[in-house]
Amino acid sequence: MNQKVPKEEQVILENLINVRARLSAVKRDRSSYLKLDDIMPLRLETEEQMKKLSEIRGGRLLDESRELNRTDDVLDEILQILSLCFLSLGRYVSIQLVSSVYSQVITIKHIFDRLNEVGVYEEEYLHPYKAKLDEIEKILIQDTKNDIVPEYAIQVLRYKFIQCGKIYENLLNTIREVDDELIPIRDRMLRIRRNLSSICCKKEYTPDDIKPLQDELHEIDDLRVDGKFLGPDETTPPGQGVLISLLEQLYYLSHDVIFACSEDFSPALQSIRERLLEIKGHLERLELTHKWTLRQTDLFTYQHQLYDIVKLKYNYMNYDEQENPELFGKFVNDQGVAPEGQCVLDFLLHKCYRMIFELLNESTPVSEALTPVYNQLTSVRQCLSVVKKMGAPCSAEELYPYQMKLSSIDDLRKDGKFYDDRGNIPEGQGLCVDILEECYSILNSLRDESESNASTPKLSPVDL
């Protein structure tokens, strides 16, 4: 990325840096829940700067013919933080839909970049990303049609979205080059690559972990006749180039993975590897506890750290500060050389971005203020559903804890609504009330089953 900013963009850059600082302060403030009133002024300021930047650039904020600069970098950070803030406010806040999906598009873009570097995957592997892109496309179309946000404000998201679509089609075209008769061989090699990836994501491993995979690669290589994979009828099905390229890649990756656990592994790469393992460890803990502890804005810290690491791959300068295209997409050491063992870092990067994508997808569809209530209700519903599924009759004593829990949650409402600590009505009321009523319904059903011979009145919020 070109860090030089044109003179006419300097004022905009300074204003954006100021917005980023204030937005970061809001993000870090844990003294109270995020509020829409805290975020909207900063969003409007950002849109104002985007409008001015668009005018300076002739109506196009981003263009493939123009190299990105620091202004784009700071704007991207702001849009990511805003996106995560809106997710924290509630995924289905209508006016923020287009803003809330920006971070997801960026994460998919990073995942696709890693996939594009590797080359070929099963089509099923891409399905979750395609499903999310389809969902985002509907939001883009709807918000553009209804003029919910200005055109200049939606340009950046649309540009990133189109980039994702192009990479997806490229990946899909590569997949479809392989004939059905060769799919079993392809899937076998892809399984080997998944195993290599799993090994790379461990804190420690040895060459003995890789040897069985190398032996299987030799077995696959021995299936070739005159250098080609044959079909059941001894013909040469299409897709030879993809499979042979994948086979050669796996030989290289297995060697690279073994080198990364040797004493000759570059200290510069080892330092990056340790940073990635630390990030992965934090994300793994969030996967276990996110339902109760995660504020979506927390993910920006990890996204930003990963982005800083990715940028190291594209600082392709050799020792005398001259551009070297051969270093593009590779990590270099202090001598301007790309050491062996690169793939370990690439596998870890991909793993971390996938974990962030999954955490973003699992974000609760209610505001942060209602998240504790939502989590408690969904947990009670899950427990009641399991009890009902078991089919065993429950005594009144066994149902009592559920009655008490629902009653305590219901008592939090005033005039039928849940309020936050500032007396505001947070987003997600309807969903929480629906789950509460569903819990009462299941509870009534269980009580009817256990007391079918008794004339016990139905449970209701009033009864409890």
Phi, psi and omega in degrees: 000136178282118181276350179285128182249129178304149183304321183291346179261356186300315181296319179297317179300315180298319179295320179293321178297321178296317178298316180300319180297315180291323178294321178296323178295318177297318181298322184280341185289111180256008183289337177207172180287155175297141179236149178299324180294336178283329189266321188301317178300322180289326176295316181294322176297319179297316180297324178297317179291325177296322178296314179296319180295321178297320179295319179297324184267018175075028176092358180233112181293318180233143181208137182298337181278351183246130180287139179292149177232189186295329177301316178297322182297312181293319178299318179299318179297317179298314182295325177292316180295316177302317180302314181291327176297316180293327174296322178292330180283345182129122189298333187254025172289111194303317186289342182257006186305310184294330178285323186289338184270354184302314182297326179292320178297316180298318180296317177298321179300316179295320178297315180296323177300317179293318179296321182295326178293324182281317171120296188227141178217166172291149180297325180298329181296331183272349186304315181300323180287321178294319179298318179293320178296321178297319178296318180292323179299320178297320178296316179300313181297314183294315182290326176293317181297320184268002180053041180291322176232152180298155182302316182295333181282338182263351184300315184296315179298316181297320180298313179295322180297316179297321177300317178299317180298320180294316180294320179299314180297322178297317178296320181294319179298322178295319179299317186283352176289339184273125178294150181304327182293338181261358182302317179302320179292317179300314182295326178296318179290324178293326176296321177299318180294322177298320178295320176298318180297317180298320179295318181298332183275358175280154178291323180222143174204170182231165176303333179296335177289336184268331188304314179302325179289322176294321177298320179292325176299318178296323178297317179294318179300324181290346178287342182287143175242118185055037176083005183234151174271128183259154175275179180302331181263020177068014176272173179251094183292157176296153178107010181301316183300318181296314183292317180295320177297319179295320179298314179296321179297319181292323174301314181295315182297317181297321176294317182296320181294319178295318180298325184292343178255014178263169179291342182275358181298135185301129175302326179296316179289324179297323178297317178294319180301317180295322176297317181293320178296324178294316178298315179300319179298317177297316181294323177297321177293323177295324178299328181279328188243001190302328183301329185252336189240344190279128164256126188307329180296340177298331183293337181298325179304316181285321176300318182293318179296318179294321180296320177299323178290318179300320181299333178296335181285342186244018172262068192275069176248138176273189188298334181258024175063028175257141179296135178230102183304334180292341180268356182298128180083013181232150174279137181242156177266188183295340180269005180074025180246143176269103183289165175289160179098013183300322189297332179299319179290321179296317178297319179293319177302312181298318179299315181296317180294324177296320179295320177296318178302315181294321178294321177295321181292333183268007180297142184289142183277028177230168180291162181301324181295329181265355184302316178301318178295314180301315181296318179296318181295316180294327178292317178297316179300317180298316180296315180296322179295321178294317179299316180295321181295327180295330175081355181282139179295145180246139176279167178299325179294324181289330180274344185303316180301324179290321177300315182295319181295314179296322179296319180294324178290318181297327180292345178287342183279146172235124184055035176081005183234152173267138180242155176268187185288350177257005181083011178271161178261104184287161180292139176112012181303309185301317182295316180295319179295320178300316181292321178300314179294324178296320178297316178299320180297315179295319180297316177299318180298317179294322180291321178299319181294321183277340182233043185298335182265000181250148179267068181268130180295153179298145175285145175211168177305326181289317180300325183277000000 
